[in-house]
Amino acid sequence: MVSTDDPAGAQSLPQRLLLGLLPAWHWLARRRLTAVFLAVLWLIGALLVVAAPHRAHRYAEDTFLFLDGGWRVLEGQRPYVDFYSSLGPVTYLLVALGFRLSGTGPAGIDYGFTAACLLLGIWAWLVFRSRSEAPTACLLALFVVLIGISPHALGSRPDMLTYASIYNRFGYALVILVLVEALRAPAADSARRTRADRLGGLSSGAACALAFFLKPSFFLVAAALTLVSYLFRDRRAVARTQGLAVGGAAVALPMLLYLRFDVAAVLSNLRTVATARAQVGARSTSALGSSVFGGDAVLAVRENGLGFCGLVLLGLLVTILPRAQRLPRWFDPWWPLAAACGVCLVDIAFVMTNGVQFAAPLTAAFALLLGSEVYDWWRGATADRHLRYDFVCATGMVLGLALFFPQMVLDFTSVAYSAAVSARGPAPEARFHAPRLRAFLTRDAPPHWTEPKNGRAIVDRVNDGTALLTASSAPEETVFTLDFGNPFSYALGRRPPVGGSPYLGGSIFNASHMPRLDRMAGTADLVMMPRHPIDAALDTWLRQVFDGYIQAHYHLAAESYYWSLYRKINPALLPDPRR
């Protein structure tokens, strides 16, 4: 219902459109929308299957991180226990699942994450629909799917396809699950309320545990949201607390069983990665000559400043509405504004610490949640309050939708574009020769991107390396690559060496904080060293760390244009260190 002192004929068209939004939303809220949700979910899944394996237009080298890690897991290795990793087992288990579905093809990355995100979408729909009106629940559940699987870097153009940091997208999907459950209480019906609280607790407990075994930074945020939720009087139900414990244990115990309950190896790995990254962050901060909120924070604010300001304004609008008390009286009116500021700070922190990310998806999700808060208040308000607050409510709804839809539209556009390119796009000139990699297509990046790790530069190096290994080694010999990643074990279908890491770039270790060199080289029979590296700085640093060990334990066996192949020296021929 829309109330105004002016006769309807005196309202301008923009006024009528603005004030008509809430009744239109109310009409949608009285529909179940289950069929709509399932139809769109099916469409997204179909597009992702058509696209698989989607093309890599940038950061193509990152793809081998997932292929190598998934191949290790499929061959029986376990992250943290059998090899060093900055990522938990969730990412590699999903790729290994995808390999089962794709016959070990590169589409396994797409299939594994697609299956997981579609299930997350259904999970989100079941949790959200008891906490929000149907259109908000439907949009947020689909947002969880798209934010988890859309094939472009967060904040980049939707046509810049990549696999890079797909685990960060999945982490955001888990955090949004927790965010909605933590801040929105189920409907007031007592019997259904208990079931919904228990289901919500199971959901958040499982999501927190999955986040821990995906990437601990997402776990910290999800766990903090869960703890903060207990400030709200309507989030302290015993059934919810029981659900949190059961949900967390239901995920954590199988994961620990998979990792052989080797808690020491897990903690040692996480501590080494955290310390190495902290050192890199400290050096970057020192170089900036400023506080930790330096260059990356400035980038985050510059790229998303308008969204942050809009979310804070929306939080202020919700604060104006006289709502039922959920917190201690002195703080209760201000929680929407405080929460909006907190979400902005979390998004800034994620942009600073996550690679290849420039967007703030939590801001978008929380904006729609605040819009739902506005609708809930409007739906229960009296006619007199409608008269006083209609404009505030309508403005809040418009602002919430305006902050939410751009990210969702970009993500869906990227899904549709990747399917169209895979189905009808021209093949790039450079193609991988290894049968397992033939379906993986990458194009040369435009020169102004200054990103050489795509297209022919990657394809020629991998083709040269697979040819050298095929000609100069036996199929049973395992290989370690002293480069950003190791494409060769997966590409040639060879048993991966125990030890090492799927990823040697970035900041996950340094000379003073890393596993022992014999664990990093692992059981590899062969070492591939680039002769013409794409990233000269990374190559120089890796050689400083590994060169002494490799020269002492391996000898040069063969060379090609791009690679030097070293073979392990027979241990019987090595000098006795006791002499």
ChimeraX attribute file (.defattr): number of C-alpha atoms within 10 A of each C-alpha:
attribute: neighborCount
match mode: 1-to-1
recipient: residues
	/A:1	14
	/A:2	14
	/A:3	17
	/A:4	13
	/A:5	7
	/A:6	8
	/A:7	8
	/A:8	11
	/A:9	8
	/A:10	10
	/A:11	13
	/A:12	10
	/A:13	10
	/A:14	9
	/A:15	13
	/A:16	14
	/A:17	13
	/A:18	17
	/A:19	22
	/A:20	15
	/A:21	17
	/A:22	23
	/A:23	16
	/A:24	12
	/A:25	17
	/A:26	18
	/A:27	11
	/A:28	15
	/A:29	17
	/A:30	11
	/A:31	11
	/A:32	14
	/A:33	15
	/A:34	14
	/A:35	9
	/A:36	12
	/A:37	21
	/A:38	16
	/A:39	12
	/A:40	13
	/A:41	19
	/A:42	13
	/A:43	13
	/A:44	21
	/A:45	20
	/A:46	15
	/A:47	19
	/A:48	24
	/A:49	17
	/A:50	17
	/A:51	22
	/A:52	23
	/A:53	23
	/A:54	29
	/A:55	25
	/A:56	27
	/A:57	21
	/A:58	26
	/A:59	22
	/A:60	26
	/A:61	22
	/A:62	22
	/A:63	20
	/A:64	22
	/A:65	21
	/A:66	27
	/A:67	28
	/A:68	24
	/A:69	30
	/A:70	29
	/A:71	26
	/A:72	26
	/A:73	20
	/A:74	18
	/A:75	13
	/A:76	11
	/A:77	19
	/A:78	22
	/A:79	28
	/A:80	24
	/A:81	20
	/A:82	20
	/A:83	23
	/A:84	30
	/A:85	24
	/A:86	22
	/A:87	23
	/A:88	23
	/A:89	23
	/A:90	19
	/A:91	23
	/A:92	27
	/A:93	21
	/A:94	23
	/A:95	28
	/A:96	26
	/A:97	21
	/A:98	25
	/A:99	23
	/A:100	15
	/A:101	14
	/A:102	18
	/A:103	11
	/A:104	21
	/A:105	22
	/A:106	27
	/A:107	23
	/A:108	25
	/A:109	28
	/A:110	25
	/A:111	25
	/A:112	22
	/A:113	24
	/A:114	25
	/A:115	17
	/A:116	18
	/A:117	24
	/A:118	22
	/A:119	14
	/A:120	22
	/A:121	25
	/A:122	19
	/A:123	15
	/A:124	28
	/A:125	24
	/A:126	18
	/A:127	25
	/A:128	26
	/A:129	21
	/A:130	21
	/A:131	23
	/A:132	23
	/A:133	21
	/A:134	23
	/A:135	23
	/A:136	23
	/A:137	27
	/A:138	25
	/A:139	18
	/A:140	28
	/A:141	27
	/A:142	26
	/A:143	25
	/A:144	28
	/A:145	29
	/A:146	29
	/A:147	26
	/A:148	26
	/A:149	29
	/A:150	28
	/A:151	32
	/A:152	30
	/A:153	27
	/A:154	25
	/A:155	17
	/A:156	14
	/A:157	13
	/A:158	22
	/A:159	20
	/A:160	18
	/A:161	24
	/A:162	24
	/A:163	27
	/A:164	25
	/A:165	21
	/A:166	24
	/A:167	22
	/A:168	25
	/A:169	25
	/A:170	27
	/A:171	25
	/A:172	21
	/A:173	29
	/A:174	28
	/A:175	25
	/A:176	24
	/A:177	26
	/A:178	27
	/A:179	23
	/A:180	23
	/A:181	27
	/A:182	21
	/A:183	21
	/A:184	20
	/A:185	21
	/A:186	23
	/A:187	15
	/A:188	12
	/A:189	9
	/A:190	10
	/A:191	8
	/A:192	13
	/A:193	18
	/A:194	18
	/A:195	15
	/A:196	25
	/A:197	29
	/A:198	21
	/A:199	21
	/A:200	32
	/A:201	30
	/A:202	25
	/A:203	25
	/A:204	31
	/A:205	29
	/A:206	24
	/A:207	27
	/A:208	32
	/A:209	23
	/A:210	23
	/A:211	27
	/A:212	22
	/A:213	20
	/A:214	23
	/A:215	21
	/A:216	20
	/A:217	17
	/A:218	24
	/A:219	21
	/A:220	15
	/A:221	18
	/A:222	28
	/A:223	20
	/A:224	14
	/A:225	20
	/A:226	22
	/A:227	11
	/A:228	13
	/A:229	20
	/A:230	16
	/A:231	13
	/A:232	18
	/A:233	13
	/A:234	17
	/A:235	23
	/A:236	13
	/A:237	16
	/A:238	13
	/A:239	19
	/A:240	23
	/A:241	19
	/A:242	16
	/A:243	23
	/A:244	25
	/A:245	15
	/A:246	18
	/A:247	23
	/A:248	20
	/A:249	16
	/A:250	15
	/A:251	17
	/A:252	19
	/A:253	13
	/A:254	12
	/A:255	17
	/A:256	14
	/A:257	10
	/A:258	13
	/A:259	19
	/A:260	11
	/A:261	14
	/A:262	13
	/A:263	13
	/A:264	11
	/A:265	17
	/A:266	19
	/A:267	12
	/A:268	16
	/A:269	23
	/A:270	21
	/A:271	14
	/A:272	20
	/A:273	21
	/A:274	19
	/A:275	18
	/A:276	20
	/A:277	19
	/A:278	14
	/A:279	15
	/A:280	17
	/A:281	16
	/A:282	14
	/A:283	12
	/A:284	16
	/A:285	16
	/A:286	13
	/A:287	10
	/A:288	13
	/A:289	10
	/A:290	11
	/A:291	10
	/A:292	15
	/A:293	15
	/A:294	16
	/A:295	15
	/A:296	18
	/A:297	19
	/A:298	14
	/A:299	16
	/A:300	24
	/A:301	22
	/A:302	11
	/A:303	15
	/A:304	20
	/A:305	15
	/A:306	11
	/A:307	21
	/A:308	25
	/A:309	15
	/A:310	19
	/A:311	29
	/A:312	22
	/A:313	17
	/A:314	27
	/A:315	25
	/A:316	19
	/A:317	20
	/A:318	24
	/A:319	18
	/A:320	15
	/A:321	17
	/A:322	12
	/A:323	15
	/A:324	9
	/A:325	13
	/A:326	15
	/A:327	16
	/A:328	11
	/A:329	9
	/A:330	7
	/A:331	11
	/A:332	15
	/A:333	21
	/A:334	16
	/A:335	17
	/A:336	22
	/A:337	21
	/A:338	15
	/A:339	17
	/A:340	24
	/A:341	18
	/A:342	14
	/A:343	24
	/A:344	25
	/A:345	17
	/A:346	15
	/A:347	22
	/A:348	23
	/A:349	17
	/A:350	24
	/A:351	21
	/A:352	22
	/A:353	15
	/A:354	12
	/A:355	14
	/A:356	17
	/A:357	20
	/A:358	23
	/A:359	22
	/A:360	27
	/A:361	24
	/A:362	20
	/A:363	28
	/A:364	25
	/A:365	25
	/A:366	25
	/A:367	30
	/A:368	27
	/A:369	24
	/A:370	25
	/A:371	25
	/A:372	24
	/A:373	22
	/A:374	25
	/A:375	24
	/A:376	15
	/A:377	18
	/A:378	22
	/A:379	14
	/A:380	10
	/A:381	15
	/A:382	10
	/A:383	14
	/A:384	10
	/A:385	15
	/A:386	20
	/A:387	15
	/A:388	12
	/A:389	18
	/A:390	22
	/A:391	17
	/A:392	17
	/A:393	26
	/A:394	23
	/A:395	19
	/A:396	27
	/A:397	26
	/A:398	17
	/A:399	21
	/A:400	26
	/A:401	19
	/A:402	16
	/A:403	24
	/A:404	25
	/A:405	17
	/A:406	11
	/A:407	22
	/A:408	23
	/A:409	14
	/A:410	21
	/A:411	26
	/A:412	22
	/A:413	19
	/A:414	23
	/A:415	27
	/A:416	22
	/A:417	20
	/A:418	29
	/A:419	22
	/A:420	15
	/A:421	16
	/A:422	18
	/A:423	14
	/A:424	8
	/A:425	11
	/A:426	8
	/A:427	13
	/A:428	13
	/A:429	11
	/A:430	16
	/A:431	20
	/A:432	22
	/A:433	16
	/A:434	17
	/A:435	12
	/A:436	16
	/A:437	20
	/A:438	13
	/A:439	17
	/A:440	19
	/A:441	23
	/A:442	29
	/A:443	22
	/A:444	21
	/A:445	21
	/A:446	12
	/A:447	8
	/A:448	6
	/A:449	8
	/A:450	8
	/A:451	14
	/A:452	19
	/A:453	21
	/A:454	21
	/A:455	23
	/A:456	19
	/A:457	16
	/A:458	20
	/A:459	23
	/A:460	15
	/A:461	19
	/A:462	22
	/A:463	18
	/A:464	16
	/A:465	24
	/A:466	19
	/A:467	15
	/A:468	20
	/A:469	22
	/A:470	11
	/A:471	10
	/A:472	13
	/A:473	17
	/A:474	10
	/A:475	13
	/A:476	11
	/A:477	17
	/A:478	21
	/A:479	27
	/A:480	28
	/A:481	24
	/A:482	22
	/A:483	21
	/A:484	22
	/A:485	22
	/A:486	26
	/A:487	24
	/A:488	24
	/A:489	22
	/A:490	23
	/A:491	24
	/A:492	17
	/A:493	15
	/A:494	17
	/A:495	18
	/A:496	27
	/A:497	22
	/A:498	21
	/A:499	24
	/A:500	26
	/A:501	27
	/A:502	29
	/A:503	23
	/A:504	22
	/A:505	17
	/A:506	12
	/A:507	16
	/A:508	23
	/A:509	22
	/A:510	19
	/A:511	14
	/A:512	10
	/A:513	16
	/A:514	19
	/A:515	19
	/A:516	11
	/A:517	16
	/A:518	15
	/A:519	17
	/A:520	19
	/A:521	25
	/A:522	20
	/A:523	18
	/A:524	22
	/A:525	18
	/A:526	24
	/A:527	23
	/A:528	24
	/A:529	23
	/A:530	21
	/A:531	13
	/A:532	13
	/A:533	16
	/A:534	17
	/A:535	13
	/A:536	11
	/A:537	9
	/A:538	17
	/A:539	19
	/A:540	12
	/A:541	14
	/A:542	19
	/A:543	15
	/A:544	11
	/A:545	14
	/A:546	16
	/A:547	14
	/A:548	11
	/A:549	13
	/A:550	21
	/A:551	13
	/A:552	12
	/A:553	16
	/A:554	17
	/A:555	16
	/A:556	16
	/A:557	14
	/A:558	16
	/A:559	18
	/A:560	14
	/A:561	12
	/A:562	18
	/A:563	22
	/A:564	18
	/A:565	23
	/A:566	22
	/A:567	21
	/A:568	18
	/A:569	17
	/A:570	10
	/A:571	9
	/A:572	7
	/A:573	8
	/A:574	10
	/A:575	9
	/A:576	8
	/A:577	5
	/A:578	4
	/A:579	4
